[in-house]
Structures are given as C-alpha cells and as structure tokens.
C-alpha cells in the first residue's frame, strides 16, 4: 500500500504506482491491470478522482518525467538482490531505497551536492585504512562457473564454519583446475567472508563521435567484510544479457574505501558531458 510523509515529502511507492503516474502524466487512463494501484493512490490522496496529481508530487514526478541522469544501485546480500537508485532531474534529485522482501521503495528529494555521499550510503561504504604506498596489486582470477560452484557449496545446510570453508575450497578446486594456492585459499576466504556484492550503473543522454548516444558507466564491487573491498574488473560492467557464461573469466582486484569512493565519483558525468548542456 502506498504512503507518504508530507513533513519530509517522502513517499513509499511500488513500481506499479510509478507506472500509474506515468500514464496520468501522459494524459492516459491507466490500463486495467493498474486500476487497483490507481485506487490505492486515490485512497491516500496522491491522485484525485479525475486523475489529478497531488502538488506534493511535483519534484518527484518532474524528475521521473525528464531525467538528466539515471543511477541504478543493485546490492545482493543475505536476503537476495535489493534495488536502489537516484534520478537526477532538471530541478530536483530524487533518491529511492528498496527493502528486502518489500514491494515499495522510499523516494525522497536530496541536495545535489550530497549525491556521492548518498551513493556511498546505499552500498554501505565504510572508512578504512589506506594501503601503504607502493603496496603491490593483489588479484584473484578464476571463472564464473567456479564462483557459482563455490556459492552452491556455501549453501549446504547444517555445515559449520570449518566445514563450509572446506566445501567451498573443494568446489573451487574441482571447478577450476588451474586455481592453485595461494589464490585458491584467498578466493575461498573471500567467498566465505562475503557480506554483499553491489554494482552502480549510471546512464545519461550524451554525445559520442559527434552523435547523440546513451552513455553508460558502471562499477562492480565485492564487500568482503574484514577482508575489505574488491573491485570486479571482469566480467566488465555494464554486462549485457547473455554476455556472461560459466567459462567467462572472473577477476577481482583488492581495493580500499578511498579508491572505491573515487570510482563512485567517476561514475557521474561532468556537466559538459550532458547532452542538454552541449546544445
């Protein structure tokens, strides 16, 4: 059921409610499958009897109707994938947060200069010590098929911590014969300590090679708790449907909170990269 808090202009809405707004903004009657959603919005006062939209929705709907930048944040943890995001509009920036097992997301307006902080909050980025200067790069390489086998082994019921570690190590070794120590043990530890995996994707209308084009940047990271942050450099984001299979390489590179912060910042386009500012 949708709801809102007028004191902070925040809303709890499902995708189907957003779809109703889209039809009403276009002057259309929502299709039959959205009638129940329309009635729910009318019950809480966000839509009038004749399809009028509440003034409180102005910033939210303005950003959704004419976005400059769309940012999607997908986090997969213990409860499965949860989607968050930010919509940068012409006059407002709208952030939305999902919740495991809940249909609705919370939408709220934020200040543009807090955007990077907001994205860092969504992925639970925490401060940490910077590595010593000149410290060598640490990489772990295997295949996506080996990773899938490790996750299956980790989900075996009734296994204690030591048994789970042994099962993951065995699954990795059987799935990737080329994976040897110390990389084998290192990857086992990363899988066992994994808090979440997340990726941030930004998209906007820009210009490339003199032509209008949809521009996309993305970042994928493993949050491995005490073992820190690891950037997934392969498969390289953004990933298209059907692009990744069991034989696709998986490459993780050790990172740190400061570097992850910088890479999140780099996902955002500069003003001159936006099509609206180049016309």
C-alpha positions as CSV (number, residue, x, y, z in Angstrom):
1,X,0.0,0.0,0.0
2,X,1.5,3.4,-0.9
3,X,2.0,6.0,1.8
4,X,3.7,9.4,2.2
5,X,5.2,11.7,4.8
6,X,4.2,15.3,4.0
7,X,6.7,16.7,6.6
8,X,9.6,15.4,4.5
9,X,8.0,15.0,1.1
10,X,8.9,11.3,1.1
11,X,6.9,8.5,-0.4
12,X,6.6,4.7,-0.3
13,X,5.7,3.5,-3.8
14,X,6.0,0.3,-5.8
15,X,6.9,0.2,-9.5
16,X,3.2,-0.3,-10.3
17,X,2.4,3.1,-8.7
18,X,5.1,4.8,-10.7
19,X,3.6,3.2,-13.8
20,X,0.2,4.8,-12.9
21,X,1.9,8.2,-12.6
22,X,3.5,7.8,-16.0
23,X,0.1,7.2,-17.7
24,X,-1.5,10.1,-15.9
25,X,1.3,12.4,-16.8
26,X,0.8,11.5,-20.4
27,X,-2.9,12.2,-20.1
28,X,-3.8,8.5,-20.4
29,X,-6.1,6.3,-18.4
30,X,-4.1,3.6,-16.7
31,X,-4.8,0.1,-18.2
32,X,-7.0,-2.4,-16.4
33,X,-4.1,-4.2,-14.7
34,X,-3.1,-0.9,-12.9
35,X,-6.6,0.0,-11.7
36,X,-6.0,-1.4,-8.2
37,X,-2.8,0.6,-8.0
38,X,-4.7,3.7,-9.1
39,X,-7.3,3.2,-6.4
40,X,-4.6,2.8,-3.8
41,X,-3.1,6.1,-4.8
42,X,-6.5,7.7,-4.7
43,X,-7.2,6.3,-1.2
44,X,-4.1,8.0,0.2
45,X,-4.8,11.3,-1.6
46,X,-1.9,11.3,-4.1
47,X,-4.3,11.1,-7.0
48,X,-7.7,12.8,-7.3
49,X,-11.0,11.3,-8.5
50,X,-10.4,12.7,-12.0
51,X,-6.7,11.7,-12.1
52,X,-5.4,14.9,-10.7
53,X,-1.9,14.6,-9.2
54,X,-1.2,16.0,-5.7
55,X,1.0,19.1,-5.7
56,X,3.3,17.3,-3.2
57,X,4.4,15.0,-6.1
58,X,5.8,17.9,-8.2
59,X,9.6,17.3,-7.6
60,X,9.3,13.5,-7.8
61,X,7.3,13.4,-11.0
62,X,9.3,16.2,-12.6
63,X,12.5,14.2,-12.1
64,X,11.0,10.9,-13.3
65,X,9.4,12.5,-16.3
66,X,12.5,14.3,-17.5
67,X,15.6,12.7,-16.0
68,X,19.1,14.0,-16.8
69,X,21.0,11.1,-15.2
70,X,19.6,7.7,-14.1
71,X,21.6,5.8,-11.4
72,X,20.8,2.2,-10.5
73,X,22.3,0.5,-7.4
74,X,21.8,-3.2,-7.1
75,X,23.0,-4.9,-3.9
76,X,23.0,-8.7,-3.4
77,X,23.4,-9.9,0.2
78,X,21.9,-12.5,2.5
79,X,18.3,-11.7,1.5
80,X,18.9,-11.6,-2.2
81,X,19.1,-8.6,-4.6
82,X,17.7,-5.2,-3.4
83,X,17.4,-2.3,-5.8
84,X,18.1,1.3,-5.0
85,X,18.8,4.4,-7.2
86,X,18.9,8.1,-7.8
87,X,17.2,10.2,-10.5
88,X,18.8,13.5,-11.3
89,X,16.1,15.7,-12.8
90,X,16.2,19.3,-14.2
91,X,15.1,20.8,-10.9
92,X,15.3,18.0,-8.3
93,X,17.4,15.0,-7.3
94,X,15.3,12.0,-6.1
95,X,16.8,9.1,-4.2
96,X,15.0,5.8,-3.7
97,X,15.8,2.9,-1.4
98,X,14.4,-0.6,-1.6
99,X,14.0,-3.0,1.3
100,X,14.4,-6.8,1.3
101,X,11.1,-8.6,0.7
102,X,9.2,-5.3,0.3
103,X,7.4,-4.2,-2.8
104,X,7.6,-0.5,-2.1
105,X,10.7,1.7,-2.2
106,X,11.1,5.0,-0.3
107,X,11.5,8.1,-2.5
108,X,12.9,11.3,-1.1
109,X,14.4,14.5,-2.5
110,X,18.1,15.1,-1.7
111,X,20.5,18.0,-2.3
112,X,22.6,17.6,-5.5
113,X,25.9,18.2,-3.6
114,X,25.2,15.1,-1.4
115,X,24.9,12.7,-4.4
116,X,28.2,10.9,-3.9
117,X,27.6,10.6,-0.1
118,X,24.1,9.2,-0.9
119,X,25.5,6.5,-3.3
120,X,28.2,5.6,-0.7
121,X,25.4,5.2,1.9
122,X,23.4,2.9,-0.4
123,X,26.3,0.5,-0.7
124,X,27.3,0.8,3.0
125,X,30.8,2.1,2.2
126,X,32.8,2.5,5.4
127,X,36.1,4.2,6.1
128,X,39.2,2.1,6.3
129,X,43.0,2.4,6.3
130,X,44.7,3.3,3.0
131,X,47.3,0.8,1.9
132,X,50.9,1.6,2.2
133,X,52.3,3.5,-0.8
134,X,53.9,1.1,-3.3
135,X,52.0,-1.9,-2.0
136,X,51.7,-4.5,-4.8
137,X,48.3,-5.1,-6.5
138,X,46.5,-8.2,-5.4
139,X,44.4,-10.0,-8.0
140,X,42.3,-13.2,-7.8
141,X,41.3,-14.9,-11.1
142,X,39.0,-17.8,-11.8
143,X,35.8,-18.4,-13.8
144,X,32.2,-17.6,-13.2
145,X,31.4,-21.3,-13.2
146,X,33.8,-21.8,-10.3
147,X,32.3,-19.0,-8.4
148,X,28.8,-20.5,-8.9
149,X,30.1,-23.8,-7.6
150,X,31.5,-22.1,-4.5
151,X,28.2,-20.4,-3.8
152,X,26.3,-23.7,-4.1
153,X,28.8,-25.4,-1.7
154,X,28.4,-22.5,0.8
155,X,24.6,-23.0,0.9
156,X,24.9,-26.6,2.0
157,X,22.6,-26.9,5.1
158,X,24.0,-27.9,8.5
159,X,27.7,-27.1,7.8
160,X,29.7,-25.3,10.5
161,X,32.3,-22.6,9.6
162,X,35.2,-25.0,9.1
163,X,33.1,-27.5,7.0
164,X,31.8,-24.6,4.9
165,X,35.3,-23.4,4.2
166,X,36.4,-26.9,3.3
167,X,33.4,-27.3,1.0
168,X,34.0,-24.0,-0.8
169,X,37.7,-24.8,-1.3
170,X,36.9,-28.2,-2.7
171,X,34.2,-26.8,-5.1
172,X,36.6,-24.1,-6.4
173,X,39.4,-26.7,-7.0
174,X,37.1,-29.1,-8.8
175,X,35.5,-26.3,-11.0
176,X,38.8,-24.6,-11.9
177,X,41.8,-27.0,-12.2
178,X,44.1,-24.1,-12.8
179,X,43.3,-22.4,-9.5
180,X,46.2,-23.2,-7.1
181,X,47.5,-21.9,-3.8
182,X,47.7,-19.2,-2.5
183,X,45.0,-17.9,-4.9
184,X,42.7,-20.9,-4.1
185,X,42.7,-20.2,-0.4
186,X,42.4,-16.5,-0.9
187,X,39.3,-16.8,-3.1
188,X,37.8,-19.3,-0.6
189,X,38.3,-16.7,2.2
190,X,36.7,-14.0,0.1
191,X,33.6,-16.1,-0.7
192,X,33.2,-17.2,2.9
193,X,33.5,-13.6,4.3
194,X,31.4,-12.0,1.6
195,X,28.9,-9.5,3.0
196,X,27.5,-8.4,-0.3
197,X,28.2,-7.7,-3.9
198,X,27.0,-4.5,-5.5
199,X,27.1,-2.5,-8.7
200,X,26.3,1.0,-9.6
201,X,25.3,1.9,-13.1
202,X,24.8,5.5,-14.4
203,X,23.2,6.4,-17.7
204,X,22.5,9.7,-19.4
205,X,22.0,11.2,-22.9
206,X,25.3,12.5,-24.2
207,X,27.2,12.7,-27.4
208,X,29.9,10.4,-28.8
209,X,31.8,10.8,-32.0
210,X,29.5,13.7,-32.9
211,X,26.3,11.7,-32.5
212,X,23.7,11.6,-29.8
213,X,24.1,8.5,-27.7
214,X,23.2,6.9,-24.4
215,X,26.2,6.9,-22.2
216,X,26.8,4.3,-19.5
217,X,29.3,3.8,-16.8
218,X,29.3,1.1,-14.1
219,X,31.2,-0.2,-11.1
220,X,31.0,-3.7,-9.5
221,X,32.4,-4.4,-6.0
222,X,32.6,-7.2,-3.5
223,X,32.3,-6.2,0.1
224,X,34.2,-8.9,2.0
225,X,33.9,-7.6,5.5
226,X,37.2,-7.9,7.3
227,X,38.9,-8.7,4.0
228,X,37.9,-5.4,2.6
229,X,36.7,-4.2,-0.8
230,X,37.4,-6.0,-4.1
231,X,36.7,-4.4,-7.5
232,X,35.3,-6.9,-10.0
233,X,37.2,-5.9,-13.2
234,X,36.0,-9.0,-15.1
235,X,33.3,-9.6,-16.2
236,X,33.5,-5.9,-17.1
237,X,30.4,-3.7,-16.4
238,X,28.0,-3.0,-17.9
239,X,27.1,-6.6,-18.7
240,X,24.6,-7.3,-21.4
241,X,22.1,-10.2,-21.2
242,X,23.7,-13.5,-22.3
243,X,27.2,-12.0,-22.3
244,X,28.4,-14.0,-19.3
245,X,28.6,-17.8,-19.0
246,X,30.4,-20.4,-16.9
247,X,33.6,-20.0,-18.8
248,X,33.7,-16.2,-18.5
249,X,36.7,-15.0,-16.5
250,X,36.2,-13.6,-13.0
251,X,38.9,-11.2,-11.9
252,X,38.9,-9.4,-8.6
253,X,41.4,-6.7,-7.5
254,X,41.8,-5.6,-3.9
255,X,40.8,-2.1,-3.3
256,X,40.2,0.3,-0.3
257,X,37.4,2.7,0.7
258,X,39.2,5.8,-0.6
259,X,39.6,4.2,-4.1
260,X,36.0,3.0,-4.2
261,X,34.8,6.5,-3.3
262,X,36.9,7.9,-6.2
263,X,35.5,5.4,-8.6
264,X,31.9,6.1,-7.5
265,X,32.6,9.8,-8.1
266,X,34.0,9.0,-11.6
267,X,30.7,7.3,-12.5
268,X,29.0,10.7,-12.5
269,X,29.1,12.7,-15.8
270,X,30.6,16.2,-15.8
271,X,28.2,19.0,-16.9
272,X,29.8,19.3,-20.3
273,X,29.1,15.6,-20.9
274,X,25.3,16.0,-20.6
275,X,23.5,16.5,-23.9
276,X,21.3,19.3,-22.5
277,X,24.4,21.4,-21.8
278,X,26.0,20.9,-25.1
279,X,23.2,22.2,-27.2
